[in-house]
Amino acid sequence: MITKKAWLGVVLGLGLAPAVLLCAVNGFLPGLDDVVDPLGRPSQLSLEVIDSAGQFDTLTGILVPKHAQLAGDIQALDPLAHDLEGLTTKAGELTGQAKTLNSSTGDVSAIAGPLPGLVANVTDRANQASPTVAGLSTAVGSVTTQLAAINTGLTTIEGTLGTLGPKATAIAATLANVEEEARHVQELGPLLAVVGPPVNSLNLPPLGVATTPNP
């Protein structure tokens, strides 16, 4: 059985020899403070540990509401996850629609292919029609001039008719008198039918006209 002195000697030898070797290699000469407090002020370390524990409690107090809020947000995101699943399904259906759209786009492209040529033809036709339109414009101008001349003539006729207005009134009065006299003659018609033949047989000259002797 090993004695106490032998045990202390072995422990000191095994512990002291490496320490001396490390000091020699690193050029470090330990002082009294290093021997008494090799860890460097344990009381300061204790205070720092206590302060860290207090900060940890504070951080825990902040994280607990955040954790509750995060749980609520996760629950709120659950319907969104279902919506995203439906959106993914609809996106899968878009593949067929995209193929149809590509086919329709090809048809539109085929239809639109002849359009540049048609536009060019229309442009050429418009250029060819320009002289005709110019001639038509000139003709319209001539017609306008003729219409202006006709308007002038109508104005002259209107003035002439204006001067004939009083004469027309007099003519109308004369015609009314003639109509009245004709009505009187019409009333004497039966009498003239009886008297006329005998009087005509006398060969009397007209009133106011000299008689011509018969040979």
Buried (B, 14 or more C-beta within 10 A) or exposed (E): EEEEEEEEEEEEEEEEEEEEEEEEEEEEEEEEEEEEEEEEEEEEEEEEEEEEEEEEEEEEEEEEEEEEEEEEEEEEEEEEEEEEEEEEEEEEEEEEEEEEEEEEEEEEEEEEEEEEEEEEEEEEEEEEEEEEEEEEEEEEEEEEEEEEEEEEEEEEEEEEEEEEEEEEEEEEEEEEEEEEEEEEEEEEEEEEEEEEEEEEEEEEEEEEEEEEEEE
